Amino acid sequence: EAMSMTTRPVRIELAEPTGGTKVRLTFTNGERREVDLLPYLHGPIFDEIRSDPAKFREIVVDREIGTVVWPNGADIDPDVLFKGLRPAWSEAEATA
């Protein structure tokens, strides 16, 4: 029986804070990239994460959803991070 050729979306495997709001991300396809998360830390749920470096460093990877999360429930869409897309909030502001 042949394996199905459906390609799984690339997800985040590892996130290591490197200083400020930057993290080194390792993706499930083996790619590694340093990303500044500041543009994505938007809205009330990110206030503490954005303003408190210790809170920012609590970042972990939720392997079930394959993206970065924080203890307060905040997370960032893994597709946005992998593809380097603009955060959803900035798209909404751009079209408003």
PyMOL Python script that loads the backbone (N, CA, C, O; Angstrom):
from pymol import cmd

cmd.read_pdbstr("""\
ATOM      1  N   GLU A   1       0.848  -1.195   0.000  1.00  0.00           N
ATOM      2  CA  GLU A   1       0.000   0.000   0.000  1.00  0.00           C
ATOM      3  C   GLU A   1       0.885   1.247   0.000  1.00  0.00           C
ATOM      4  O   GLU A   1       1.724   1.414   0.885  1.00  0.00           O
ATOM      5  N   ALA A   2       0.704   2.102  -0.969  1.00  0.00           N
ATOM      6  CA  ALA A   2       1.535   3.304  -1.096  1.00  0.00           C
ATOM      7  C   ALA A   2       1.158   4.321  -0.034  1.00  0.00           C
ATOM      8  O   ALA A   2      -0.009   4.463   0.332  1.00  0.00           O
ATOM      9  N   MET A   3       2.170   5.023   0.451  1.00  0.00           N
ATOM     10  CA  MET A   3       1.901   6.085   1.424  1.00  0.00           C
ATOM     11  C   MET A   3       1.210   7.237   0.710  1.00  0.00           C
ATOM     12  O   MET A   3       1.533   7.554  -0.435  1.00  0.00           O
ATOM     13  N   SER A   4       0.275   7.850   1.384  1.00  0.00           N
ATOM     14  CA  SER A   4      -0.416   8.979   0.760  1.00  0.00           C
ATOM     15  C   SER A   4       0.575  10.137   0.616  1.00  0.00           C
ATOM     16  O   SER A   4       1.472  10.314   1.440  1.00  0.00           O
ATOM     17  N   MET A   5       0.396  10.897  -0.423  1.00  0.00           N
ATOM     18  CA  MET A   5       1.323  11.981  -0.723  1.00  0.00           C
ATOM     19  C   MET A   5       0.849  13.326  -0.156  1.00  0.00           C
ATOM     20  O   MET A   5       1.338  14.378  -0.567  1.00  0.00           O
ATOM     21  N   THR A   6      -0.090  13.293   0.775  1.00  0.00           N
ATOM     22  CA  THR A   6      -0.532  14.558   1.357  1.00  0.00           C
ATOM     23  C   THR A   6       0.609  15.120   2.187  1.00  0.00           C
ATOM     24  O   THR A   6       1.133  14.459   3.084  1.00  0.00           O
ATOM     25  N   THR A   7       0.977  16.334   1.874  1.00  0.00           N
ATOM     26  CA  THR A   7       2.083  16.933   2.610  1.00  0.00           C
ATOM     27  C   THR A   7       1.541  17.575   3.869  1.00  0.00           C
ATOM     28  O   THR A   7       0.585  18.349   3.836  1.00  0.00           O
ATOM     29  N   ARG A   8       2.168  17.241   4.969  1.00  0.00           N
ATOM     30  CA  ARG A   8       1.760  17.834   6.243  1.00  0.00           C
ATOM     31  C   ARG A   8       2.270  19.263   6.294  1.00  0.00           C
ATOM     32  O   ARG A   8       3.377  19.549   5.838  1.00  0.00           O
ATOM     33  N   PRO A   9       1.464  20.163   6.849  1.00  0.00           N
ATOM     34  CA  PRO A   9       1.946  21.537   6.967  1.00  0.00           C
ATOM     35  C   PRO A   9       3.169  21.590   7.888  1.00  0.00           C
ATOM     36  O   PRO A   9       3.284  20.818   8.840  1.00  0.00           O
ATOM     37  N   VAL A  10       4.067  22.511   7.581  1.00  0.00           N
ATOM     38  CA  VAL A  10       5.260  22.678   8.406  1.00  0.00           C
ATOM     39  C   VAL A  10       4.847  23.290   9.735  1.00  0.00           C
ATOM     40  O   VAL A  10       4.102  24.270   9.778  1.00  0.00           O
ATOM     41  N   ARG A  11       5.336  22.704  10.809  1.00  0.00           N
ATOM     42  CA  ARG A  11       5.030  23.203  12.141  1.00  0.00           C
ATOM     43  C   ARG A  11       6.325  23.492  12.891  1.00  0.00           C
ATOM     44  O   ARG A  11       7.414  23.216  12.387  1.00  0.00           O
ATOM     45  N   ILE A  12       6.208  24.041  14.077  1.00  0.00           N
ATOM     46  CA  ILE A  12       7.374  24.398  14.874  1.00  0.00           C
ATOM     47  C   ILE A  12       7.713  23.262  15.827  1.00  0.00           C
ATOM     48  O   ILE A  12       6.846  22.713  16.507  1.00  0.00           O
ATOM     49  N   GLU A  13       8.993  22.926  15.856  1.00  0.00           N
ATOM     50  CA  GLU A  13       9.462  21.822  16.676  1.00  0.00           C
ATOM     51  C   GLU A  13      10.173  22.317  17.931  1.00  0.00           C
ATOM     52  O   GLU A  13      10.106  21.690  18.987  1.00  0.00           O
ATOM     53  N   LEU A  14      10.862  23.463  17.797  1.00  0.00           N
ATOM     54  CA  LEU A  14      11.658  23.975  18.898  1.00  0.00           C
ATOM     55  C   LEU A  14      11.693  25.491  18.825  1.00  0.00           C
ATOM     56  O   LEU A  14      11.764  26.066  17.739  1.00  0.00           O
ATOM     57  N   ALA A  15      11.642  26.136  19.981  1.00  0.00           N
ATOM     58  CA  ALA A  15      11.731  27.596  20.057  1.00  0.00           C
ATOM     59  C   ALA A  15      12.683  27.956  21.186  1.00  0.00           C
ATOM     60  O   ALA A  15      12.459  27.596  22.342  1.00  0.00           O
ATOM     61  N   GLU A  16      13.740  28.666  20.843  1.00  0.00           N
ATOM     62  CA  GLU A  16      14.736  29.073  21.834  1.00  0.00           C
ATOM     63  C   GLU A  16      14.838  30.591  21.852  1.00  0.00           C
ATOM     64  O   GLU A  16      15.248  31.187  20.856  1.00  0.00           O
ATOM     65  N   PRO A  17      14.473  31.235  22.966  1.00  0.00           N
ATOM     66  CA  PRO A  17      14.619  32.694  23.047  1.00  0.00           C
ATOM     67  C   PRO A  17      16.090  33.086  22.897  1.00  0.00           C
ATOM     68  O   PRO A  17      16.965  32.464  23.501  1.00  0.00           O
ATOM     69  N   THR A  18      16.362  34.112  22.094  1.00  0.00           N
ATOM     70  CA  THR A  18      17.752  34.522  21.852  1.00  0.00           C
ATOM     71  C   THR A  18      18.024  35.935  22.340  1.00  0.00           C
ATOM     72  O   THR A  18      19.131  36.445  22.169  1.00  0.00           O
ATOM     73  N   GLY A  19      17.024  36.577  22.946  1.00  0.00           N
ATOM     74  CA  GLY A  19      17.206  37.938  23.445  1.00  0.00           C
ATOM     75  C   GLY A  19      16.126  38.853  22.932  1.00  0.00           C
ATOM     76  O   GLY A  19      15.721  38.761  21.773  1.00  0.00           O
ATOM     77  N   GLY A  20      15.659  39.731  23.787  1.00  0.00           N
ATOM     78  CA  GLY A  20      14.575  40.628  23.392  1.00  0.00           C
ATOM     79  C   GLY A  20      13.342  39.818  23.061  1.00  0.00           C
ATOM     80  O   GLY A  20      12.935  38.951  23.834  1.00  0.00           O
ATOM     81  N   THR A  21      12.743  40.099  21.907  1.00  0.00           N
ATOM     82  CA  THR A  21      11.560  39.351  21.474  1.00  0.00           C
ATOM     83  C   THR A  21      11.907  38.399  20.331  1.00  0.00           C
ATOM     84  O   THR A  21      11.036  37.977  19.570  1.00  0.00           O
ATOM     85  N   LYS A  22      13.201  38.068  20.224  1.00  0.00           N
ATOM     86  CA  LYS A  22      13.645  37.157  19.159  1.00  0.00           C
ATOM     87  C   LYS A  22      13.722  35.719  19.668  1.00  0.00           C
ATOM     88  O   LYS A  22      14.075  35.460  20.818  1.00  0.00           O
ATOM     89  N   VAL A  23      13.376  34.792  18.765  1.00  0.00           N
ATOM     90  CA  VAL A  23      13.513  33.362  19.067  1.00  0.00           C
ATOM     91  C   VAL A  23      14.132  32.666  17.870  1.00  0.00           C
ATOM     92  O   VAL A  23      13.941  33.073  16.724  1.00  0.00           O
ATOM     93  N   ARG A  24      14.883  31.599  18.160  1.00  0.00           N
ATOM     94  CA  ARG A  24      15.373  30.735  17.089  1.00  0.00           C
ATOM     95  C   ARG A  24      14.377  29.601  16.976  1.00  0.00           C
ATOM     96  O   ARG A  24      14.198  28.822  17.912  1.00  0.00           O
ATOM     97  N   LEU A  25      13.720  29.510  15.811  1.00  0.00           N
ATOM     98  CA  LEU A  25      12.712  28.481  15.592  1.00  0.00           C
ATOM     99  C   LEU A  25      13.296  27.352  14.758  1.00  0.00           C
ATOM    100  O   LEU A  25      14.001  27.586  13.777  1.00  0.00           O
ATOM    101  N   THR A  26      12.995  26.134  15.161  1.00  0.00           N
ATOM    102  CA  THR A  26      13.324  24.965  14.347  1.00  0.00           C
ATOM    103  C   THR A  26      12.000  24.394  13.867  1.00  0.00           C
ATOM    104  O   THR A  26      11.116  24.078  14.663  1.00  0.00           O
ATOM    105  N   PHE A  27      11.878  24.269  12.547  1.00  0.00           N
ATOM    106  CA  PHE A  27      10.633  23.787  11.950  1.00  0.00           C
ATOM    107  C   PHE A  27      10.714  22.284  11.685  1.00  0.00           C
ATOM    108  O   PHE A  27      11.801  21.706  11.663  1.00  0.00           O
ATOM    109  N   THR A  28       9.552  21.660  11.483  1.00  0.00           N
ATOM    110  CA  THR A  28       9.504  20.212  11.285  1.00  0.00           C
ATOM    111  C   THR A  28      10.157  19.773   9.968  1.00  0.00           C
ATOM    112  O   THR A  28      10.414  18.586   9.772  1.00  0.00           O
ATOM    113  N   ASN A  29      10.424  20.716   9.075  1.00  0.00           N
ATOM    114  CA  ASN A  29      11.124  20.368   7.838  1.00  0.00           C
ATOM    115  C   ASN A  29      12.646  20.517   8.005  1.00  0.00           C
ATOM    116  O   ASN A  29      13.396  20.370   7.039  1.00  0.00           O
ATOM    117  N   GLY A  30      13.093  20.808   9.230  1.00  0.00           N
ATOM    118  CA  GLY A  30      14.521  20.931   9.508  1.00  0.00           C
ATOM    119  C   GLY A  30      15.066  22.336   9.381  1.00  0.00           C
ATOM    120  O   GLY A  30      16.200  22.599   9.781  1.00  0.00           O
ATOM    121  N   GLU A  31      14.289  23.232   8.838  1.00  0.00           N
ATOM    122  CA  GLU A  31      14.739  24.620   8.667  1.00  0.00           C
ATOM    123  C   GLU A  31      14.831  25.311  10.022  1.00  0.00           C
ATOM    124  O   GLU A  31      13.988  25.109  10.896  1.00  0.00           O
ATOM    125  N   ARG A  32      15.872  26.133  10.181  1.00  0.00           N
ATOM    126  CA  ARG A  32      16.033  26.925  11.409  1.00  0.00           C
ATOM    127  C   ARG A  32      16.104  28.386  11.022  1.00  0.00           C
ATOM    128  O   ARG A  32      16.717  28.750  10.019  1.00  0.00           O
ATOM    129  N   ARG A  33      15.468  29.218  11.832  1.00  0.00           N
ATOM    130  CA  ARG A  33      15.406  30.631  11.489  1.00  0.00           C
ATOM    131  C   ARG A  33      15.245  31.447  12.765  1.00  0.00           C
ATOM    132  O   ARG A  33      14.522  31.044  13.677  1.00  0.00           O
ATOM    133  N   GLU A  34      15.917  32.593  12.829  1.00  0.00           N
ATOM    134  CA  GLU A  34      15.686  33.493  13.946  1.00  0.00           C
ATOM    135  C   GLU A  34      14.598  34.482  13.533  1.00  0.00           C
ATOM    136  O   GLU A  34      14.667  35.100  12.471  1.00  0.00           O
ATOM    137  N   VAL A  35      13.603  34.615  14.392  1.00  0.00           N
ATOM    138  CA  VAL A  35      12.448  35.463  14.084  1.00  0.00           C
ATOM    139  C   VAL A  35      12.202  36.421  15.247  1.00  0.00           C
ATOM    140  O   VAL A  35      12.225  36.030  16.414  1.00  0.00           O
ATOM    141  N   ASP A  36      11.966  37.685  14.898  1.00  0.00           N
ATOM    142  CA  ASP A  36      11.575  38.648  15.924  1.00  0.00           C
ATOM    143  C   ASP A  36      10.052  38.569  16.024  1.00  0.00           C
ATOM    144  O   ASP A  36       9.346  38.883  15.066  1.00  0.00           O
ATOM    145  N   LEU A  37       9.553  38.151  17.177  1.00  0.00           N
ATOM    146  CA  LEU A  37       8.115  37.956  17.342  1.00  0.00           C
ATOM    147  C   LEU A  37       7.364  39.245  17.672  1.00  0.00           C
ATOM    148  O   LEU A  37       6.134  39.239  17.738  1.00  0.00           O
ATOM    149  N   LEU A  38       8.082  40.345  17.881  1.00  0.00           N
ATOM    150  CA  LEU A  38       7.419  41.583  18.292  1.00  0.00           C
ATOM    151  C   LEU A  38       6.194  41.944  17.434  1.00  0.00           C
ATOM    152  O   LEU A  38       5.157  42.304  17.992  1.00  0.00           O
ATOM    153  N   PRO A  39       6.280  41.860  16.096  1.00  0.00           N
ATOM    154  CA  PRO A  39       5.102  42.235  15.302  1.00  0.00           C
ATOM    155  C   PRO A  39       3.871  41.366  15.583  1.00  0.00           C
ATOM    156  O   PRO A  39       2.744  41.771  15.302  1.00  0.00           O
ATOM    157  N   TYR A  40       4.091  40.179  16.135  1.00  0.00           N
ATOM    158  CA  TYR A  40       2.983  39.251  16.380  1.00  0.00           C
ATOM    159  C   TYR A  40       2.422  39.371  17.797  1.00  0.00           C
ATOM    160  O   TYR A  40       1.360  38.828  18.099  1.00  0.00           O
ATOM    161  N   LEU A  41       3.140  40.083  18.659  1.00  0.00           N
ATOM    162  CA  LEU A  41       2.715  40.205  20.057  1.00  0.00           C
ATOM    163  C   LEU A  41       1.762  41.379  20.205  1.00  0.00           C
ATOM    164  O   LEU A  41       2.096  42.399  20.805  1.00  0.00           O
ATOM    165  N   HIS A  42       0.577  41.218  19.650  1.00  0.00           N
ATOM    166  CA  HIS A  42      -0.381  42.308  19.553  1.00  0.00           C
ATOM    167  C   HIS A  42      -1.660  41.934  20.282  1.00  0.00           C
ATOM    168  O   HIS A  42      -2.127  40.800  20.182  1.00  0.00           O
ATOM    169  N   GLY A  43      -2.217  42.869  21.004  1.00  0.00           N
ATOM    170  CA  GLY A  43      -3.468  42.624  21.703  1.00  0.00           C
ATOM    171  C   GLY A  43      -3.236  42.367  23.180  1.00  0.00           C
ATOM    172  O   GLY A  43      -2.111  42.111  23.610  1.00  0.00           O
ATOM    173  N   PRO A  44      -4.316  42.437  23.956  1.00  0.00           N
ATOM    174  CA  PRO A  44      -4.234  42.344  25.418  1.00  0.00           C
ATOM    175  C   PRO A  44      -3.556  41.074  25.926  1.00  0.00           C
ATOM    176  O   PRO A  44      -2.827  41.124  26.917  1.00  0.00           O
ATOM    177  N   ILE A  45      -3.782  39.935  25.263  1.00  0.00           N
ATOM    178  CA  ILE A  45      -3.204  38.681  25.760  1.00  0.00           C
ATOM    179  C   ILE A  45      -1.670  38.713  25.722  1.00  0.00           C
ATOM    180  O   ILE A  45      -1.009  37.990  26.468  1.00  0.00           O
ATOM    181  N   PHE A  46      -1.113  39.558  24.846  1.00  0.00           N
ATOM    182  CA  PHE A  46       0.346  39.642  24.711  1.00  0.00           C
ATOM    183  C   PHE A  46       0.979  40.782  25.511  1.00  0.00           C
ATOM    184  O   PHE A  46       2.203  40.915  25.524  1.00  0.00           O
ATOM    185  N   ASP A  47       0.162  41.612  26.184  1.00  0.00           N
ATOM    186  CA  ASP A  47       0.705  42.778  26.883  1.00  0.00           C
ATOM    187  C   ASP A  47       1.854  42.422  27.819  1.00  0.00           C
ATOM    188  O   ASP A  47       2.929  43.019  27.753  1.00  0.00           O
ATOM    189  N   GLU A  48       1.620  41.452  28.685  1.00  0.00           N
ATOM    190  CA  GLU A  48       2.626  41.065  29.668  1.00  0.00           C
ATOM    191  C   GLU A  48       3.839  40.419  28.985  1.00  0.00           C
ATOM    192  O   GLU A  48       4.982  40.656  29.377  1.00  0.00           O
ATOM    193  N   ILE A  49       3.577  39.611  27.976  1.00  0.00           N
ATOM    194  CA  ILE A  49       4.649  38.923  27.238  1.00  0.00           C
ATOM    195  C   ILE A  49       5.552  39.948  26.549  1.00  0.00           C
ATOM    196  O   ILE A  49       6.775  39.808  26.524  1.00  0.00           O
ATOM    197  N   ARG A  50       4.917  40.980  25.994  1.00  0.00           N
ATOM    198  CA  ARG A  50       5.656  42.020  25.274  1.00  0.00           C
ATOM    199  C   ARG A  50       6.472  42.886  26.228  1.00  0.00           C
ATOM    200  O   ARG A  50       7.583  43.302  25.901  1.00  0.00           O
ATOM    201  N   SER A  51       5.916  43.157  27.410  1.00  0.00           N
ATOM    202  CA  SER A  51       6.563  44.119  28.303  1.00  0.00           C
ATOM    203  C   SER A  51       7.490  43.487  29.343  1.00  0.00           C
ATOM    204  O   SER A  51       8.301  44.188  29.949  1.00  0.00           O
ATOM    205  N   ASP A  52       7.381  42.173  29.557  1.00  0.00           N
ATOM    206  CA  ASP A  52       8.174  41.510  30.593  1.00  0.00           C
ATOM    207  C   ASP A  52       9.030  40.406  29.978  1.00  0.00           C
ATOM    208  O   ASP A  52       8.516  39.345  29.622  1.00  0.00           O
ATOM    209  N   PRO A  53      10.353  40.659  29.850  1.00  0.00           N
ATOM    210  CA  PRO A  53      11.237  39.667  29.220  1.00  0.00           C
ATOM    211  C   PRO A  53      11.152  38.283  29.867  1.00  0.00           C
ATOM    212  O   PRO A  53      11.271  37.271  29.177  1.00  0.00           O
ATOM    213  N   ALA A  54      10.947  38.230  31.183  1.00  0.00           N
ATOM    214  CA  ALA A  54      10.841  36.930  31.859  1.00  0.00           C
ATOM    215  C   ALA A  54       9.603  36.179  31.375  1.00  0.00           C
ATOM    216  O   ALA A  54       9.646  34.964  31.181  1.00  0.00           O
ATOM    217  N   LYS A  55       8.500  36.904  31.181  1.00  0.00           N
ATOM    218  CA  LYS A  55       7.270  36.274  30.670  1.00  0.00           C
ATOM    219  C   LYS A  55       7.487  35.810  29.224  1.00  0.00           C
ATOM    220  O   LYS A  55       7.039  34.729  28.841  1.00  0.00           O
ATOM    221  N   PHE A  56       8.176  36.631  28.430  1.00  0.00           N
ATOM    222  CA  PHE A  56       8.436  36.245  27.039  1.00  0.00           C
ATOM    223  C   PHE A  56       9.205  34.928  26.987  1.00  0.00           C
ATOM    224  O   PHE A  56       8.918  34.064  26.158  1.00  0.00           O
ATOM    225  N   ARG A  57      10.187  34.782  27.882  1.00  0.00           N
ATOM    226  CA  ARG A  57      11.034  33.585  27.872  1.00  0.00           C
ATOM    227  C   ARG A  57      10.316  32.322  28.346  1.00  0.00           C
ATOM    228  O   ARG A  57      10.893  31.235  28.316  1.00  0.00           O
ATOM    229  N   GLU A  58       9.055  32.458  28.786  1.00  0.00           N
ATOM    230  CA  GLU A  58       8.264  31.281  29.148  1.00  0.00           C
ATOM    231  C   GLU A  58       7.711  30.576  27.913  1.00  0.00           C
ATOM    232  O   GLU A  58       6.951  29.614  28.030  1.00  0.00           O
ATOM    233  N   ILE A  59       8.091  31.055  26.732  1.00  0.00           N
ATOM    234  CA  ILE A  59       7.644  30.468  25.472  1.00  0.00           C
ATOM    235  C   ILE A  59       8.016  28.978  25.406  1.00  0.00           C
ATOM    236  O   ILE A  59       9.132  28.588  25.748  1.00  0.00           O
ATOM    237  N   VAL A  60       7.070  28.172  24.964  1.00  0.00           N
ATOM    238  CA  VAL A  60       7.310  26.741  24.744  1.00  0.00           C
ATOM    239  C   VAL A  60       6.602  26.337  23.453  1.00  0.00           C
ATOM    240  O   VAL A  60       5.796  27.094  22.912  1.00  0.00           O
ATOM    241  N   VAL A  61       6.912  25.137  22.970  1.00  0.00           N
ATOM    242  CA  VAL A  61       6.225  24.622  21.790  1.00  0.00           C
ATOM    243  C   VAL A  61       5.168  23.621  22.239  1.00  0.00           C
ATOM    244  O   VAL A  61       5.461  22.680  22.977  1.00  0.00           O
ATOM    245  N   ASP A  62       3.947  23.834  21.788  1.00  0.00           N
ATOM    246  CA  ASP A  62       2.873  22.869  22.004  1.00  0.00           C
ATOM    247  C   ASP A  62       2.929  21.922  20.813  1.00  0.00           C
ATOM    248  O   ASP A  62       2.558  22.292  19.699  1.00  0.00           O
ATOM    249  N   ARG A  63       3.393  20.701  21.054  1.00  0.00           N
ATOM    250  CA  ARG A  63       3.594  19.764  19.946  1.00  0.00           C
ATOM    251  C   ARG A  63       2.288  19.318  19.293  1.00  0.00           C
ATOM    252  O   ARG A  63       2.273  18.917  18.129  1.00  0.00           O
ATOM    253  N   GLU A  64       1.199  19.389  20.045  1.00  0.00           N
ATOM    254  CA  GLU A  64      -0.084  18.969  19.471  1.00  0.00           C
ATOM    255  C   GLU A  64      -0.527  19.924  18.369  1.00  0.00           C
ATOM    256  O   GLU A  64      -1.010  19.492  17.322  1.00  0.00           O
ATOM    257  N   ILE A  65      -0.362  21.225  18.608  1.00  0.00           N
ATOM    258  CA  ILE A  65      -0.755  22.199  17.585  1.00  0.00           C
ATOM    259  C   ILE A  65       0.439  22.700  16.779  1.00  0.00           C
ATOM    260  O   ILE A  65       0.268  23.391  15.775  1.00  0.00           O
ATOM    261  N   GLY A  66       1.660  22.349  17.221  1.00  0.00           N
ATOM    262  CA  GLY A  66       2.856  22.659  16.437  1.00  0.00           C
ATOM    263  C   GLY A  66       3.218  24.122  16.361  1.00  0.00           C
ATOM    264  O   GLY A  66       3.711  24.598  15.339  1.00  0.00           O
ATOM    265  N   THR A  67       2.972  24.835  17.446  1.00  0.00           N
ATOM    266  CA  THR A  67       3.353  26.243  17.435  1.00  0.00           C
ATOM    267  C   THR A  67       3.792  26.705  18.818  1.00  0.00           C
ATOM    268  O   THR A  67       3.728  25.955  19.791  1.00  0.00           O
ATOM    269  N   VAL A  68       4.237  27.954  18.884  1.00  0.00           N
ATOM    270  CA  VAL A  68       4.703  28.528  20.146  1.00  0.00           C
ATOM    271  C   VAL A  68       3.522  28.982  20.980  1.00  0.00           C
ATOM    272  O   VAL A  68       2.559  29.551  20.465  1.00  0.00           O
ATOM    273  N   VAL A  69       3.610  28.720  22.282  1.00  0.00           N
ATOM    274  CA  VAL A  69       2.560  29.108  23.214  1.00  0.00           C
ATOM    275  C   VAL A  69       3.195  29.644  24.488  1.00  0.00           C
ATOM    276  O   VAL A  69       4.374  29.418  24.758  1.00  0.00           O
ATOM    277  N   TRP A  70       2.393  30.353  25.259  1.00  0.00           N
ATOM    278  CA  TRP A  70       2.808  30.850  26.567  1.00  0.00           C
ATOM    279  C   TRP A  70       1.836  30.323  27.609  1.00  0.00           C
ATOM    280  O   TRP A  70       0.720  29.931  27.270  1.00  0.00           O
ATOM    281  N   PRO A  71       2.248  30.308  28.885  1.00  0.00           N
ATOM    282  CA  PRO A  71       1.380  29.795  29.949  1.00  0.00           C
ATOM    283  C   PRO A  71       0.018  30.489  30.049  1.00  0.00           C
ATOM    284  O   PRO A  71      -0.941  29.888  30.536  1.00  0.00           O
ATOM    285  N   ASN A  72      -0.081  31.739  29.597  1.00  0.00           N
ATOM    286  CA  ASN A  72      -1.371  32.447  29.696  1.00  0.00           C
ATOM    287  C   ASN A  72      -2.341  32.071  28.575  1.00  0.00           C
ATOM    288  O   ASN A  72      -3.452  32.598  28.515  1.00  0.00           O
ATOM    289  N   GLY A  73      -1.921  31.153  27.676  1.00  0.00           N
ATOM    290  CA  GLY A  73      -2.806  30.717  26.596  1.00  0.00           C
ATOM    291  C   GLY A  73      -2.548  31.408  25.269  1.00  0.00           C
ATOM    292  O   GLY A  73      -3.162  31.058  24.261  1.00  0.00           O
ATOM    293  N   ALA A  74      -1.655  32.377  25.253  1.00  0.00           N
ATOM    294  CA  ALA A  74      -1.332  33.062  23.995  1.00  0.00           C
ATOM    295  C   ALA A  74      -0.581  32.107  23.065  1.00  0.00           C
ATOM    296  O   ALA A  74       0.207  31.277  23.519  1.00  0.00           O
ATOM    297  N   ASP A  75      -0.829  32.231  21.771  1.00  0.00           N
ATOM    298  CA  ASP A  75      -0.069  31.465  20.786  1.00  0.00           C
ATOM    299  C   ASP A  75       0.005  32.259  19.487  1.00  0.00           C
ATOM    300  O   ASP A  75      -0.675  33.273  19.322  1.00  0.00           O
ATOM    301  N   ILE A  76       0.837  31.786  18.573  1.00  0.00           N
ATOM    302  CA  ILE A  76       0.994  32.460  17.274  1.00  0.00           C
ATOM    303  C   ILE A  76       0.809  31.406  16.187  1.00  0.00           C
ATOM    304  O   ILE A  76       1.350  30.305  16.289  1.00  0.00           O
ATOM    305  N   ASP A  77       0.059  31.735  15.166  1.00  0.00           N
ATOM    306  CA  ASP A  77      -0.209  30.832  14.054  1.00  0.00           C
ATOM    307  C   ASP A  77       1.110  30.352  13.434  1.00  0.00           C
ATOM    308  O   ASP A  77       1.917  31.172  12.996  1.00  0.00           O
ATOM    309  N   PRO A  78       1.335  29.035  13.394  1.00  0.00           N
ATOM    310  CA  PRO A  78       2.607  28.528  12.858  1.00  0.00           C
ATOM    311  C   PRO A  78       2.796  28.822  11.375  1.00  0.00           C
ATOM    312  O   PRO A  78       3.930  28.991  10.926  1.00  0.00           O
ATOM    313  N   ASP A  79       1.703  28.887  10.599  1.00  0.00           N
ATOM    314  CA  ASP A  79       1.825  29.208   9.170  1.00  0.00           C
ATOM    315  C   ASP A  79       2.370  30.613   8.980  1.00  0.00           C
ATOM    316  O   ASP A  79       3.200  30.857   8.105  1.00  0.00           O
ATOM    317  N   VAL A  80       1.894  31.531   9.807  1.00  0.00           N
ATOM    318  CA  VAL A  80       2.349  32.921   9.750  1.00  0.00           C
ATOM    319  C   VAL A  80       3.860  32.974  10.010  1.00  0.00           C
ATOM    320  O   VAL A  80       4.595  33.678   9.317  1.00  0.00           O
ATOM    321  N   LEU A  81       4.312  32.215  11.025  1.00  0.00           N
ATOM    322  CA  LEU A  81       5.732  32.236  11.369  1.00  0.00           C
ATOM    323  C   LEU A  81       6.581  31.571  10.285  1.00  0.00           C
ATOM    324  O   LEU A  81       7.648  32.076   9.939  1.00  0.00           O
ATOM    325  N   PHE A  82       6.121  30.457   9.757  1.00  0.00           N
ATOM    326  CA  PHE A  82       6.912  29.744   8.755  1.00  0.00           C
ATOM    327  C   PHE A  82       6.988  30.515   7.444  1.00  0.00           C
ATOM    328  O   PHE A  82       8.049  30.602   6.825  1.00  0.00           O
ATOM    329  N   LYS A  83       5.859  31.072   7.028  1.00  0.00           N
ATOM    330  CA  LYS A  83       5.811  31.767   5.739  1.00  0.00           C
ATOM    331  C   LYS A  83       6.212  33.230   5.840  1.00  0.00           C
ATOM    332  O   LYS A  83       6.318  33.924   4.828  1.00  0.00           O
ATOM    333  N   GLY A  84       6.436  33.701   7.076  1.00  0.00           N
ATOM    334  CA  GLY A  84       6.825  35.099   7.253  1.00  0.00           C
ATOM    335  C   GLY A  84       5.725  36.053   6.856  1.00  0.00           C
ATOM    336  O   GLY A  84       5.995  37.139   6.344  1.00  0.00           O
ATOM    337  N   LEU A  85       4.481  35.658   7.088  1.00  0.00           N
ATOM    338  CA  LEU A  85       3.340  36.491   6.712  1.00  0.00           C
ATOM    339  C   LEU A  85       3.169  37.638   7.697  1.00  0.00           C
ATOM    340  O   LEU A  85       3.718  37.632   8.799  1.00  0.00           O
ATOM    341  N   ARG A  86       2.388  38.622   7.260  1.00  0.00           N
ATOM    342  CA  ARG A  86       2.073  39.716   8.178  1.00  0.00           C
ATOM    343  C   ARG A  86       1.092  39.192   9.208  1.00  0.00           C
ATOM    344  O   ARG A  86       0.242  38.362   8.889  1.00  0.00           O
ATOM    345  N   PRO A  87       1.199  39.668  10.442  1.00  0.00           N
ATOM    346  CA  PRO A  87       0.245  39.243  11.465  1.00  0.00           C
ATOM    347  C   PRO A  87      -1.185  39.604  11.070  1.00  0.00           C
ATOM    348  O   PRO A  87      -1.413  40.608  10.396  1.00  0.00           O
ATOM    349  N   ALA A  88      -2.138  38.789  11.489  1.00  0.00           N
ATOM    350  CA  ALA A  88      -3.550  39.004  11.136  1.00  0.00           C
ATOM    351  C   ALA A  88      -4.033  40.394  11.515  1.00  0.00           C
ATOM    352  O   ALA A  88      -4.783  41.022  10.767  1.00  0.00           O
ATOM    353  N   TRP A  89      -3.600  40.883  12.692  1.00  0.00           N
ATOM    354  CA  TRP A  89      -4.078  42.204  13.127  1.00  0.00           C
ATOM    355  C   TRP A  89      -3.632  43.306  12.183  1.00  0.00           C
ATOM    356  O   TRP A  89      -4.371  44.269  11.980  1.00  0.00           O
ATOM    357  N   SER A  90      -2.433  43.192  11.595  1.00  0.00           N
ATOM    358  CA  SER A  90      -1.958  44.270  10.718  1.00  0.00           C
ATOM    359  C   SER A  90      -2.694  44.213   9.384  1.00  0.00           C
ATOM    360  O   SER A  90      -2.919  45.245   8.752  1.00  0.00           O
ATOM    361  N   GLU A  91      -3.073  43.001   8.954  1.00  0.00           N
ATOM    362  CA  GLU A  91      -3.885  42.869   7.736  1.00  0.00           C
ATOM    363  C   GLU A  91      -5.233  43.542   7.951  1.00  0.00           C
ATOM    364  O   GLU A  91      -5.732  44.251   7.077  1.00  0.00           O
ATOM    365  N   ALA A  92      -5.817  43.313   9.121  1.00  0.00           N
ATOM    366  CA  ALA A  92      -7.133  43.891   9.427  1.00  0.00           C
ATOM    367  C   ALA A  92      -7.027  45.418   9.448  1.00  0.00           C
ATOM    368  O   ALA A  92      -7.904  46.112   8.932  1.00  0.00           O
ATOM    369  N   GLU A  93      -5.947  45.938  10.047  1.00  0.00           N
ATOM    370  CA  GLU A  93      -5.784  47.400  10.094  1.00  0.00           C
ATOM    371  C   GLU A  93      -5.539  47.969   8.705  1.00  0.00           C
ATOM    372  O   GLU A  93      -5.990  49.069   8.385  1.00  0.00           O
ATOM    373  N   ALA A  94      -4.814  47.204   7.875  1.00  0.00           N
ATOM    374  CA  ALA A  94      -4.503  47.679   6.525  1.00  0.00           C
ATOM    375  C   ALA A  94      -5.770  47.796   5.671  1.00  0.00           C
ATOM    376  O   ALA A  94      -5.862  48.662   4.801  1.00  0.00           O
ATOM    377  N   THR A  95      -6.752  46.911   5.929  1.00  0.00           N
ATOM    378  CA  THR A  95      -7.968  46.932   5.110  1.00  0.00           C
ATOM    379  C   THR A  95      -9.077  47.759   5.751  1.00  0.00           C
ATOM    380  O   THR A  95     -10.127  47.957   5.140  1.00  0.00           O
ATOM    381  N   ALA A  96      -8.860  48.243   6.972  1.00  0.00           N
ATOM    382  CA  ALA A  96      -9.912  49.009   7.663  1.00  0.00           C
ATOM    383  C   ALA A  96     -10.048  50.411   7.102  1.00  0.00           C
ATOM    384  O   ALA A  96     -10.884  51.184   7.569  1.00  0.00           O
TER     385      ALA A  96
END
""", "prot")
cmd.dss("prot")
cmd.show_as("cartoon", "prot")
cmd.util.cbc("prot")
cmd.orient("prot")
